[in-house]
């Protein structure tokens, strides 16, 4: 067991609409607010449960203004100042950078950013990796936790590992971050043993993160610090910030400059990117998993995933790898193989003005 880590703050970016999980996940009720594992706890609650033993009440959730009340409802132990509401979505650098600026102004020593919608079934192994990452971050490194790949996925970015880091037995220098590769390239990565999945977990001193950002975009870092100094200016200044992911804004250039290390994450991890990955998470490939009340389903010689969310009974007969998601105002029927294309439905609905459905 890892004890509480002194001076360590957890930042939880809780954003995104999870469009590949439509119609279950929507902009008004995104996936992090849902229980997608059948545990009785939402993904956000599970994330908080994992982090609480390490940080106690030192948690800062950054979410959209529309979701602030829902976050506080699910995490009632958080103080009001523990939830920061973004006026609009401006990608991960703005969200995590704002948290860093606020924590810097409060004198926080170390912060770790952990997405609200990931599934990690082994909290003890997670805690060990976080403790190792904090130790390296105290020495001024930008640290990322790299997940050991279990298959050649084209859905994730990769971290190329380099030499071991003196003084930190588990840490390796990061050579580069690699965008989502093709499956054949991913197979080469996995076979080499030099690559890890990029789960977007970063541990760093708040000042180090902002200074690294300042090296690439001085105005961006200065604006974040201005907001932290005068929070009432958030609505005015927020819309001036660039829309860019933290990987592109900081992690990639910092790795090129030799300022990033990675800690191995020896634990299961899933970001539940679509219904195919959700079906894999929930059960047997030869059976049909049900997320919800199994009494509302009649399944005969079927496999895949069924989500009965409207109160109606769903019957599936003789279909393999099917995806059926029933909600009060929308029904999705597809296959696991084409689950990624659900985002195209959401895009079409948006283009047609059906914002009531997304």
N, C-alpha and C positions, 0 to 999 in steps of 0.2 A: 504494500500500500504506500502511496505517495501522500505525504502530509500537505497541509496548506502551504503554498509558496509565498513567502513574505514579499510584499511590494509588487506582486503580479496582478495585473488586471486582465480580465477577459472582455474582448470586444466581439459582439455578435452581430454581424451584418445580416439583417432579415429583410431581404428585398427580392424582387423578381416575381413574375406571375406564374412561373412553371407551365408555360404554354404547351409543352409536350404531354402534360398530364390533364389537359382539358378533356371533358367539362368538369372534372373533379376539382382541379385547381384553377382559380380565376384571379383576375386582378384585385377583386374585392375580397377574396378569400384564398390567398396563395398557399402553396403546398406546405410551407413551414408551419402553418396554423392547423394542419390536418394530422391525424394519427394514421400514418401509412404503413405501420408495422403490426397493427393489431395489439399493441401493448397497452392501450388505454391512455397513452401520453402522446401529445403532438410532437412533431419533429423539433419544434422550438423548445418544448418542455424537456425533451430528452437531451437536447444540447445543454440546457441549463443544468440538468441533473448531473451531467458528466463533468461540468466545469465547477460547480459549487464547492466540492471538496478541496479544490485547488486554490480558489480565490475568495471563498466565503461570500460576502456581499459586494465584492469589487467587480461588478458586471455592468457593462455599458452596451445596450442594444441600440443599434441604429436602424431605423425602419421608416417606411413612408408615413406621412402624416395620417393617411386614411387607416393605417393599421395600429396606430399608437394605443388606442383603447383596447383592442383585442390582445395586444402583447401584454399590457398591464393586467388584463383579466386572466390570462394564462399564467403569468408570473407575478402573483400578488405580493410576493416578498420584495420585489424591486421598488425602490423609491421612485418618485416621479422623475427625479433627475437621472435615473438609471436608464431612461428611454429617450433617445434623441430622435426627433421627427424631421426627416428630410422634406423640404417643400416639394421636391420632385426627384425622380430617379435620375441620377447622373453617373451611374456605374460605380465600381468598387473603390476606385482611388479616392473619389470625393467622400464616400461614406467612411472608409477606414481612415482617410486622412483627417477628416473632421474629428473622429474619435481620438486620433493621436494628438491633435492640437488641443482638444479639451483636457486630455489626460496630462499633456505636457504642462498646461497652465495650472493643473492641480498638483504638480510635483510627482506624478507617478513614475516609478522606476522602469518597469517593463510592461509591455502589453502583448497579448496574443490575439490574433483575429481568427475566428472559427465560425464558418457559415452556419446559419440556423437550420438548414434543411438537409444535413448529412446524417447518415446512419452509421454508427460505430458500436458494434455489439460488445466490445471488450474495453470497458472504461479503465480498467487497471493498466493495461498495456498502453492505452492512450495517455494516461497520466504519466507514465514513465517517460514516454517520448516528449511530452510537454516539459517535464522537469529538465531533461537533457537540453531541450531547445532554449529554455530560460537561462541555463548556465552559460551557453554559448553567447546568447544575446547580451548578457551582462558584460561581455568582453567587447561589445560594439559591433557584432555581426548582425546582419539581416539573416534570420534563420527561417527555413521552411521545413515542414515535416513532409517527407516524401513517402508515398505508399508503395509497398512492394507489389508490383503488378502480378495478378493471378492469371491473366490471359492477355493476348495481344489486342488490346482495345484501340479502336480508332476514334473513340468518343472522348478520350481524355488527352490533355497535354502531358508532356513528359519532362523530367528533370534529369539532365546528364550529370552524373557524379564524377568527381575527380579525386584528388589525393585526400588522404586522411588529414584532419586538423589537429595539430599538436595541442595537447592539453585537454582535449575533449574526445575521449575514446570512440564514441559512436558517430561523431560528426565527419562529414565529407565536404570538401569544397565543391561548389556548383560551377560546372563549366559553362552550361547554358540551359535555358528553358526552350523547349521545342513545342511548336504548335501541334495540334491534333494531326497525327500522321496517317498514311494509308495503312491498311492491315498488314501488307507485306513488310513495310518499314517497321511497324510496331512489333512484328515477329522478330525482326533483327534486334530491336532494342531489348526485348525480353530475353532473348537468347544470350545477349552479351553480358547481362547482369549489371550493367553500368547505368541503368535507367530506372527511375521511379515515376509513378504517377504523380502529377501535380494536383494536389487536393486544395490548393489555395489557402493553406494554413501558414500564417506568418507570425513569427515571434521576434520582437525587436524593442529597443528603447524608443519611446515616442519621438524624442529629439532626433535620433538617428534616422528614423523613417522620414521625417519632415525635411531633414537636411539632404537626404538622398533625392527626395522629390525636388528640392530647391536646386540641386545641381542640373536637373533636366528642365525644370520650369519654375524659375524663381517666383513668378507672379502667383502661380498656383499655391505654392507653399505659404507665401505671404498672405494671401487671401484667407486661407484656412486659419492661420494664426490670428488674423484680424477678427474673424468670426468668434474664435475662442475668447479673445479679449473683450469683445462687445457682442454678446450673443443676440442682442436685440437687432443686430444688423444681418442676421441669418437670411431673412427673406430677400433682402436687397442684394446681398453678395452671392448667394447660392447660385443663382442663374448665370453668373459670370464664369463659373467653374467649368473646365473642360469635361467632356464625357469620355472617360478612358478607364480601362481596367488597371488595377494595381500591377499586374504582371507586365504590361507594356510601359506603364509610367515609371515604375521603379525597379521591379525585380529583374527584368531582362538587362537594362543598362548596368545595374549594380553587379549582376553576375559577370558581365563582360569586363567590369573593372576589378573583379576578384574580391567582391565584398559580401558574397552570399555563401552560406553553408547550408547543408541539409542534414536532418536527423532522420534515421529510418523509422517509419511507422510500422511496427510489427503487429498490426491489428487489422481486422476486416474493416472495409470502408465502402460506402456506396453513396452517390449523390442522387440516386433515384431520378435519373434524367428523363425516363419515359416509362411507358407501361410495360415494355419488355423487361427492363431492369427491375421494375417493381414486382413483376411476376416471378423473376428469378429469386428475388429477395424473400418472397412470401412462401414459395413452396416447391414441390416436386414437379419436374418438367413433364411427367406423364399424367399429371392430375390437373384439376382446375382449382385454382386458388380463389377464395372469396374474401373480399375486403368489405366487411359489413355483416349484416344478418344472414347467416347461411340458410335460415328458414325461408328466405325469400327466393331461393334458387332451386331449380330442378336440373341436375346435370347428369347426362347419360353419355358415356363414352366420349367425353370432352376433355380438352386440356387448354390451359391458358389462364386468364384472370377475368373474374366477373365482379363488378362493383354495383350492388343493388342499392341505389340511393334515393329512389323515388317512392318506395313503399310498394311498388308493383313486383309481382313474381316474375323472375326471369328463367326461362327454360332454354337450355343449350343441349343439342343432340348431335353426336357424331361429328363434331368439329374439333380440329387440332389447332393449338396455339392461337386461340381466339381471344380478342379483347372486347369486352362488353361493359360499358360504363353508362349507367342509367341514372339521370338526375331529374328533378321535377320539370326542367324546361329544355333539356337537351339529352340526346342519346347518341353515344359513339359506339360503332361497331367496326373493328378492324382486325388485323392480325398482329402478332408480336413482331413479325419481320418488318412490318411497315409502320411501327409505332412512332418512329421519328417524324413521319409525315403529318402527325396530328397538328404540329405547329403551322402547317400550311392551311389547315381549316381555320385556325384562329386568325391568321393573316387575312384570309378571304372574308371572314365575318367582319373584321375591322374595316376592310376596304368597302364593304357593303353597308357600313353604318350600323351594324348590329352590336353596338357596344354593350347592350343589355345582356348579351350572352357571353361576353368575355371579361 
